[in-house]
Amino acid sequence: MKYQLVNPPAGGQKLNIQPLLKFPEDFHGDTQVDHLVKFADSFVSLIGKSEADLPQDGVVVLEQHSDEAKKLMDRINELAQQVIVDPKKYDDIGFCQEYFNLAKAGYRLLDKYQPQGIPVSLERAGLVTTRLALGADRDALIDSEVAVVTKRTHLIGEPETNLSVTVKWRDFNKLKSVNGQEILLSDFVNPASGASGLAFIVAAKALSIKPKKVNHRSISCTVQGVSFVKQELKQLGIEAAFYSVGICRELNKMYYLTGNRAVADAGQILRHFLPQWYTP
């Protein structure tokens, strides 16, 4: 994996990425961040359809041996295809509620595998899925939770297939608690490409903070993403495990799941179910 870590200028508290954005009108995150991780073309090989086998060690995908999980993933795909055709459904609370209910049901199917590790939530959707993964109330305050703001973006002068990720720490003292520990990284899709999770690891490692194991817990993931992330974490000396309800084999050029296992923009749908105390 090729990457470049960009930090704030000497004496500066934050890094202003506004002048670097290729599509500033489509960037809805904070432009004042702690780090920018530039991955260049590291993920380009993941685009398209994969016929590879999943790694056998440390990977659990429920729909491979459960009709209930398969039916749930079929329904999520049906909803995703609807919202792809009609983006106004992203603002339809009733439509989004069914999607959320399916996510909740999916995480209950995963309960047979006990969640392990300090919960790390990549905002926005990670705040919702951490609570689903732990069976906690929507507005629950989780004392051990480490919240990190990550945002995938594209930069001026780079092809759109190149990925960069901004990283902003909510609480640096809490971040230090993950050093040498297992973490629980829950997200609706984890990984698709894996860029956001790897950006978190890379940025934390630069601060001499490194978990010993990452337990990914998701509704869906990609075959190619799992293989890539597992290998990259291994090279960083970090163990990895993956627990997912479903699996997808196709990524489009914007790194969204496609084919018969689409999920659309899960974060945009789940934003309706963020904790009421949350402020961007």
N, C-alpha and C positions, 0 to 999 in steps of 0.2 A: 504494500500500500504506500503510495506516494502522498505526502502531505506537507504543508507548510503552516506553521502556527504563527499567526500575527497577533502581537500583543499591543496594548496602548503605548503611545510614545513615552519616553522617559519623562517622569514628572506628571504625566497625564493619568487621570483616574479611570477614564473609559476610552474606548476606541470608537470613533465615529465612522460607521461604514456607509453612511448615506452617499458620499461621492463615488463609492465603488460599485453600487448596485446597477445591474443591467436593466432591471425592470422595477424601478422604485415604486411605481404605482401599484404593483402587485405584492410589495413587501409590507406585511401588516404587523411586523414585530418591532421591537425597540431597536433604534439605530445606534444607541449608545451601549456598547457591550464590553465584556471583559476579554474576549478572544474571538478571533476569526480563524477557523480551520479550513484551509484551502486544499481540497483533495485532488485537484486537477482532473485527470481522466481515470482515476483509480477504479471507478465503478462502471465504466463503459462496457466492460465485458459481461456485466450482469444483465444488460438490456436484451430483450428477446425472450425466447422460450427455452427452458432448460429440460433436458431429458435425463439429467444426472440423477443418481441415487442420493437420498439424504444420508448424511453420516449416521451410523448406527449408535454411536456412543453419545449419551447425554441429549438425545433428541426424542421428544414425545409429541406425536400428532394424532389427536383423538379421532379425526374422521377416517383415518386409515383402518380403524377397527371398530367404529361405532356408527350405526345408522342414524342415531339421534344427532350426533355431531355433524354428520354429512348433511342431513336435512336442514339443520340450522345454517350451515354454510351456504346451501343452495338458496335459502330464503334471503340471506344477506346479499348474495349476488343479485337476486331479483330486485331488491330495493336499490342496490347500487346502480344497476342498469337504468332504473327509472330516474334517479337523480342526475345521472350523466346526461340523459336526454332532456331533462327539465330541471335546470339548476335552481329554479324557484323553490323546489322542494327542500333545499337547505334551510329555508326559513319557515317551513311548514312544521309546526311543533308536533302535531299528531303523527306525521310521517316520521319525524326524527325520534319520537317516543318509541315507535315499534323497533327501530334500529337499536336504540339504547337497550330496550328490553331483551333483544336478541344477544347483545353484548353481555348483559347481566346473566342471562341463561348460560351463555358460553363459559363464563368464568365459574359458574357453579358446577359445570361439567368438569372443570379442571381441579375442583376442590379435592379430588381423590389424591392429588399430588400436592402435599403441604407446601405453601409458599415459604421460601427460605430467604433470609437476608434483610439488610436494612433497605427499606423502600426508597428508591430514587425515582422521582417523577419528572419526566421531561414535559414541561408545559407546552401546549395547553392540555391536550388529550390525556397525557400521562397522569394529571391530577384526578381525572375521572376514572381511568382504568386502574390506578393503584387502589382506589376505594372499592371498585368492583372486585379486584383480585383478592383483597383482604376481607371481603364481605362486610365492609364498613358503610355507614350512612354517607349519603352524598356530601353532607356538610361537615363530616367528621374532621376533627383536628387530630392528626397522627403525630405524636411527639417525636418519633424517630425519623419522620419523613424528610428527605433531602430534595428540595425542589430546585430544578435547574431550567433556565429558559434557553431552549435551543430553537433555531430557525434555519431551515434549509434555504439556500438562495443561490442566485446566479450572478456572476460578476462581469463588469465591463471588460471586453477584450477576450472573453473566453467562450468556447462553444456551449450551447445550452445543455449538452450532455455532461459537462463538467459540473461538479458539485462543490459548494462551500457551505459551511454551517457556522452560524454565530452562536456563541456561548456566553451566558450571563449568569453569575452566581447569585442566588437569593440570600444565602447565609453561608459565608465562608467558614465560620466555626463549625457549623453542622457538616459541611462538606468534609472536613478533616476526620469526621467519625467513620467514614467508609474506608480509610486507609487500612489495608491488611485484612479487611472483612469481606464476607459475602454480601452482595447487594441483590435486590429484587428490582428488575427493570421491567415494568409493566406498560404496555402500550397496545392499542388496537391492532396495529401491524408491527411486528417486531421480530426480525427485521424485514423491511422491503429491500432497500439497498444496505441498510445498517449505518448510514452516514451519521445520523444524529447521535446514536449511542456511541459510535466510535469517536465522534468529536468530543463528547463528554469525557471519555476515557483519556484521549490525547491531551486535552486541556488540563484535566486533573493531574495527569502524570507529570506535566511540566511544572506543577506545583509540589512535586514529590508526594502525591497522593495517588495510591493505586490499590483498588480492591483486589482480593485474591481470587474471587469468582463472581461472574455475572450470571444470574438466573433470569433469563428472559421469559416473560409470561404474556401470551397474546391470544387474540382471537384468530389472527391469521399471520402468515409469514411466507417468505419465498424460499424455494429450494436453494437457489443460487445465493440468496442473502445469508441463509444459515451457514452454508459451507464457507462463504467468504469471511463472515464475522468470526466464526469459530477458529479459522486459521489465523486471522489477524490477531485475535486475543491471545492465542497460543504463543505467537511470536513475541508478544508483549509480556509473556509469563503469567497470563491470567486464564483461569479455567472458565468454561462456559457451559451452560445447560439451556435447553430450549423446550418450553411447554406451550403448545399451541392447539387450538381447536381444529383449525383447518390449514391447508397448504395451497399455495399458488405457484405455478411454474412460469408465469409470463409477467414481464415488466416492460412497460412502454418506454419511449424515449424521455418521458418526464418522470420516470421511476415510480409510476403508479401501477398497481396490480391491475391486470387486464385478463381477457379470456373469460372462462366460466367461473372465476373466483375473484371478480372485481369487488372492491369495497368502497370505491369512489373516494372522496376526501373525508375520511372518518373524523378528523379533527374538527372540520367545519360543522359536521352533524352533531358531534358530542359537545360542542361549545355551549349548547343549551342546557347542559347538565353539570356545568362546573359548580364547585361549592359556592354558596351565596357570598361567602366572605372573600372570595378571590378578586383581586384587582390586578390587571395586566402590568 
